[in-house]
Amino acid sequence: MENSSKSVAIFLGLAFVSGLIGGFVGDRLFSANFKITSGKFIEEHAYIEDSKIIQAIDKVGSAVVSILTADTLDPMSLQIPTKDDVYGGTGFVVDASGLVLTNKHVVLDKKANYKIVFSDGSEYLAEFLSEDPFDDVAVLKIKTDKKIDFPVVTLGDSENLKIGQRVVAIGNALSMYENTVTSGIISAKGRDVEAYNDYGAIQNMSGLLQTDAAINLGNSGGPLVNLNGDVIGMNVAVQEMANNIGFAIPINDLKSVIASIKKDGDIIRPVLGVNFIMLTKAQAMDLDKSLNHGALLVLKSSDGRSAIQKGGAADKAGLKDMDVILSVDSIPVTLENPLHKIIKNYNPGDTLAIQVWRNGKLAEFKLTLRSNKDK
């Protein structure tokens, strides 16, 4: 009986030890397996993401072009001039007929000779067509005697972009390295900024996308692309004295430009005929404690000029310097929905109800929009 009890005790002891060892080994095996699985997941995830970036570049790259301006370029020749003669920028083809979208600060000289260079090395002369009075946007048209269907980008939707969404910027970096690719994320939306373009000029812009994808000099006018290869913005400027802070015009703001060019051969926009700055809540309350938003009609200069264009829609309606436009047809004018974005939804000739704050009092004006082509 005693021997039997010892046998049972030994058996139970061995079983207990075996259980501990088994549990320990099982835990180690599970842990090791988890680490391997986790590592494999991370590796596969990174591989998929990298593959998407590559696919996005492949999809859009053939329609991204370098834009060269040469003061001494012979219009009858496509020979690349010397570097001292060349200023560079980037653009992308939005129509197979050869319409190229870029920044207007890339094509400041409307009579200059422009050359379009595709990623495959093919070159074409181009002419200036039009520029947008609201945004830093211009359109060129490729000139060719042959029937060519040029590669075009696919336009995405910038309205539903998410903060943190991965994006790719493509451009003619430093005006020397065409189709340079940088990647990053959407850092913010709806930015109103005072930034610098390729020529060092200050740009006051509203409603921009902010990204940490590197936007170098020469990238201006190039596309900002999502991982599907759809263009969701146009690179426009960088923040001075900052690293990896770049800005792009949302592509939805540019779709009306493309439609206007295709329809009229020109960019036709409704205009108020004012200069303004969007007010933060603090700035609005400095004017009047009852205010928390609006567009202040003011010209940011010290030369005494008025913010109201003489003979323009606002002038004819009776608006004055230092008025604050609070709403348009009952739509509040805010940082998230700035004045120029609201006006873009109308057509020349439309009549609007404008609510204005003036010297502590509210007033309403009827205003008929004019066209940017009206003299």
C-alpha positions in Angstrom: 0.0 0.0 0.0 2.8 2.3 0.9 4.6 1.5 -2.4 1.4 2.1 -4.3 1.0 5.5 -2.6 4.6 6.4 -3.5 4.0 5.3 -7.1 0.9 7.5 -7.3 2.7 10.4 -5.7 5.6 10.0 -8.1 3.2 9.8 -11.1 1.3 12.9 -10.0 4.6 14.7 -9.4 5.9 13.7 -12.9 2.5 14.7 -14.3 2.7 18.1 -12.6 6.3 18.7 -13.8 5.3 17.6 -17.3 2.4 20.0 -17.2 4.7 22.8 -16.2 7.2 21.9 -18.8 4.5 21.4 -21.4 2.9 24.7 -20.5 6.2 26.5 -20.5 7.2 25.0 -23.9 3.7 25.6 -25.2 3.8 29.2 -24.1 7.2 29.6 -25.7 6.0 27.9 -28.9 2.9 30.1 -29.0 5.0 33.2 -28.2 7.5 32.3 -30.9 4.7 31.5 -33.3 3.0 34.8 -32.5 6.2 36.7 -33.1 6.8 35.0 -36.4 3.2 35.6 -37.4 3.3 39.2 -36.3 6.6 39.8 -38.1 5.2 38.2 -41.2 2.0 40.4 -41.0 4.1 43.6 -40.7 6.3 42.5 -43.6 3.3 41.6 -45.8 1.6 44.8 -44.8 4.6 46.9 -45.8 5.0 44.9 -49.0 1.4 45.5 -50.0 1.7 49.3 -49.2 4.9 49.6 -51.1 3.3 47.7 -54.0 0.4 50.2 -54.0 2.8 53.1 -54.2 4.6 51.6 -57.1 1.3 50.9 -58.9 0.1 54.4 -58.2 3.3 55.8 -59.7 3.0 53.5 -62.7 -0.6 54.6 -63.3 0.0 58.4 -63.2 3.6 58.8 -64.2 3.2 58.8 -67.9 0.9 61.9 -67.7 3.1 64.0 -65.5 5.3 66.4 -67.4 8.2 68.8 -66.8 7.5 72.4 -68.0 10.5 74.3 -69.3 10.6 78.0 -70.0 13.4 79.3 -72.2 14.0 82.9 -73.0 16.2 82.0 -76.0 14.3 78.9 -77.1 13.8 78.8 -80.9 10.0 78.2 -81.4 10.9 76.0 -84.4 13.3 73.8 -82.5 12.8 71.4 -79.6 16.5 71.4 -78.7 16.9 71.8 -74.9 18.6 75.1 -74.2 21.3 75.6 -71.7 20.5 75.4 -68.0 20.9 79.2 -67.6 18.0 79.8 -70.0 15.7 77.3 -68.3 13.1 77.7 -65.5 11.3 74.6 -64.5 8.0 73.4 -63.1 5.7 70.5 -63.3 2.3 69.8 -64.7 -0.1 66.9 -65.5 -2.2 66.2 -68.6 -6.0 66.3 -67.9 -7.3 65.8 -71.4 -6.0 63.6 -74.3 -6.0 66.6 -76.6 -3.0 67.9 -74.6 -4.4 70.2 -71.9 -1.8 70.5 -69.1 -2.7 71.8 -65.7 0.0 73.6 -63.7 0.6 76.6 -61.3 0.3 80.1 -62.8 3.5 81.1 -61.1 5.2 78.4 -63.3 4.0 80.2 -66.4 4.3 83.9 -65.4 5.3 85.0 -68.9 2.2 84.5 -71.1 4.2 85.0 -74.3 7.2 82.8 -73.4 8.2 79.7 -75.2 7.2 76.6 -73.3 8.4 73.0 -73.7 6.6 70.0 -72.3 8.8 67.0 -71.6 7.2 63.6 -70.8 8.8 60.9 -68.7 9.6 58.8 -71.8 11.6 61.7 -73.2 9.2 62.9 -75.8 9.1 66.7 -76.1 6.5 69.2 -77.4 6.0 72.9 -77.6 3.1 74.4 -75.7 1.2 77.6 -75.5 -0.4 79.4 -72.6 -4.2 79.2 -72.6 -5.6 80.7 -69.4 -5.1 81.3 -65.7 -7.5 81.1 -62.7 -8.2 84.5 -60.9 -8.8 82.6 -57.6 -6.2 80.0 -57.4 -2.5 79.5 -58.4 -3.6 77.6 -61.5 -2.9 77.9 -65.2 -3.6 75.8 -68.3 -1.2 75.1 -71.2 -2.1 73.5 -74.5 0.4 71.1 -76.3 1.0 72.1 -79.9 1.3 69.3 -82.4 0.4 68.8 -86.1 -0.2 65.1 -85.5 -3.2 63.3 -84.1 -2.0 62.2 -80.7 -4.0 60.9 -77.7 -1.8 62.0 -74.8 -1.8 60.0 -71.6 -4.1 61.5 -69.0 -4.3 61.3 -65.2 -7.4 60.0 -63.4 -9.0 62.6 -61.2 -9.9 61.5 -57.7 -12.2 63.0 -55.0 -10.6 65.3 -52.5 -13.8 65.9 -50.4 -13.6 62.7 -48.4 -9.8 62.5 -47.7 -8.8 61.4 -44.3 -6.1 62.8 -42.1 -3.3 60.2 -42.1 -4.1 58.9 -45.5 -1.0 58.0 -47.5 -0.2 60.1 -50.6 2.5 60.5 -53.2 3.9 63.8 -54.7 5.4 63.7 -58.1 7.3 66.6 -59.6 10.3 68.1 -61.4 12.4 68.5 -58.2 14.8 71.4 -58.2 13.9 72.0 -61.8 16.4 69.3 -62.8 15.1 65.9 -61.7 11.8 65.1 -63.6 9.2 62.8 -62.1 10.8 62.7 -58.7 8.6 60.8 -56.2 8.1 61.5 -52.5 5.6 59.9 -50.2 3.9 60.9 -47.0 0.4 61.5 -45.5 -2.4 64.1 -45.5 -1.4 66.1 -42.4 -4.4 68.5 -42.4 -7.2 69.8 -44.6 -8.7 73.3 -45.1 -5.4 75.2 -44.4 -5.3 78.9 -45.0 -1.7 79.7 -45.4 0.8 82.4 -46.3 3.4 80.2 -48.1 6.2 80.6 -50.6 6.2 79.3 -54.2 9.2 78.4 -56.3 10.1 82.0 -57.0 10.0 83.1 -53.4 6.8 85.1 -53.8 4.3 85.0 -51.0 1.0 83.3 -51.8 -2.1 83.9 -49.7 -4.2 80.7 -50.2 -7.2 79.1 -48.6 -8.6 75.6 -48.3 -5.4 73.8 -49.0 -4.3 70.2 -48.2 -1.2 69.9 -46.0 1.2 67.0 -46.5 4.5 65.9 -45.2 5.4 64.4 -48.6 8.5 66.5 -49.6 7.6 69.2 -52.1 10.8 70.7 -53.4 11.4 73.7 -55.6 10.2 72.7 -59.1 7.5 70.4 -57.8 5.0 73.2 -58.2 2.1 72.2 -60.5 2.7 68.4 -60.0 0.1 66.0 -58.8 -0.6 64.8 -55.3 -1.8 61.2 -55.7 -3.5 58.6 -53.5 -2.6 55.0 -53.4 -5.1 54.2 -56.2 -3.1 56.5 -58.5 -5.9 59.1 -58.6 -4.9 62.8 -58.5 -6.4 64.3 -55.3 -4.4 67.6 -55.4 -2.0 69.9 -57.1 1.3 70.7 -55.4 1.5 74.5 -54.9 3.8 75.7 -52.2 6.0 75.1 -49.2 6.1 76.7 -45.8 9.3 78.7 -45.4 11.6 77.8 -42.4 9.9 74.4 -42.0 10.6 70.8 -42.8 8.2 68.5 -44.6 5.3 71.0 -44.7 3.9 71.3 -48.2 0.5 72.3 -49.5 -1.7 71.3 -52.4 -4.9 72.6 -54.0 -7.7 70.0 -53.6 -8.5 68.5 -57.0 -12.3 69.1 -56.5 -11.4 72.9 -56.6 -9.8 72.4 -60.0 -12.6 70.3 -61.7 -14.5 73.4 -62.6 -11.3 74.9 -64.2 -11.0 71.8 -66.4 -14.7 71.9 -67.3 -14.5 75.6 -68.2 -11.4 75.1 -70.4 -13.0 72.2 -72.3 -16.3 74.2 -72.8 -15.0 77.7 -73.5 -11.3 77.4 -74.1 -10.8 79.7 -71.2 -11.2 79.8 -67.4 -14.5 81.6 -66.7 -15.1 82.4 -63.0 -17.8 84.3 -61.1 -16.1 87.2 -59.2 -17.1 89.5 -56.4 -14.4 92.0 -57.1 -12.9 92.2 -53.6 -9.7 91.4 -51.7 -10.2 89.7 -48.4 -8.7 87.7 -45.5 -10.6 85.0 -43.7 -10.9 85.7 -40.0 -10.2 83.3 -37.1 -12.6 83.4 -34.2 -10.2 85.5 -32.2 -9.7 88.0 -35.1 -13.4 88.3 -35.6 -14.0 88.9 -31.8 -11.4 91.7 -31.9 -13.7 93.6 -34.2 -16.9 92.8 -32.4 -17.5 90.4 -29.5 -20.7 89.2 -31.3 -18.6 87.9 -34.2 -16.8 84.6 -34.6 -16.3 84.2 -38.3 -16.3 86.1 -41.7 -14.3 87.5 -44.5 -12.7 90.9 -43.9 -12.6 93.1 -47.0 -9.1 94.5 -46.8 -6.0 94.8 -49.0 -2.8 93.7 -47.4 -0.7 96.6 -48.6 0.2 100.0 -47.4 -0.2 101.9 -50.8 -3.7 103.2 -49.9 -5.5 101.1 -52.6 -9.0 99.9 -51.8 -9.9 96.2 -51.3 -13.0 96.9 -53.5 -12.4 96.6 -57.3 -13.8 99.7 -58.9 -16.8 98.9 -61.1 -16.9 95.3 -59.8 -19.9 93.5 -58.4 -19.1 94.4 -54.8 -18.5 98.1 -55.7 -21.9 98.3 -57.5 -23.7 96.7 -54.6 -22.2 99.2 -52.1 -19.7 97.2 -50.1 -16.8 99.0 -48.5 -13.3 98.5 -47.1 -13.4 96.9 -43.6 -16.8 95.3 -44.2 -17.0 91.7 -42.9 -19.0 89.3 -45.1 -20.7 86.9 -42.8 -22.8 84.8 -45.1 -23.8 84.3 -48.8 -27.4 83.2 -49.4 -27.5 82.3 -45.7 -24.4 80.1 -46.0 -21.9 81.1 -43.2 -18.5 82.3 -44.4 -16.0 80.4 -42.2 -12.5 79.1 -42.3 -13.8 75.7 -43.2 -16.0 77.2 -45.9 -14.2 80.3 -47.1 -15.7 83.0 -49.3 -14.0 82.1 -52.5 -15.1 78.4 -52.2 -18.7 79.5 -51.8 -18.6 81.9 -54.8 -17.2 79.1 -57.0 -20.5 77.3 -56.8 -22.3 80.2 -58.6 -22.2 81.5 -62.2 -21.6 85.0 -63.6 -25.0 86.8 -63.6 -26.3 85.1 -60.4 -27.7 87.4 -57.8 -26.8 86.8 -54.2 -27.9 88.0 -50.8 -24.8 89.1 -48.8 -25.0 89.6 -45.0 -22.3 92.1 -43.9 -21.1 93.5 -40.6 -20.2 97.2 -40.8 -19.1 99.3 -37.8 -21.1 97.3 -35.3 -24.2 96.9 -37.4 -25.6 94.1 -39.7 -26.7 94.9 -43.2 -27.8 92.9 -46.2 -26.9 93.6 -49.8 -28.1 92.2 -53.1 -25.1 91.5 -55.4 -24.9 90.3 -59.0 -21.8 88.4 -59.8 -19.6 89.3 -62.7 -17.2 87.3 -64.8 -13.4 87.5 -64.4 -13.4 88.3 -68.1 -15.6 91.4 -67.7 -13.8 94.7 -68.2 
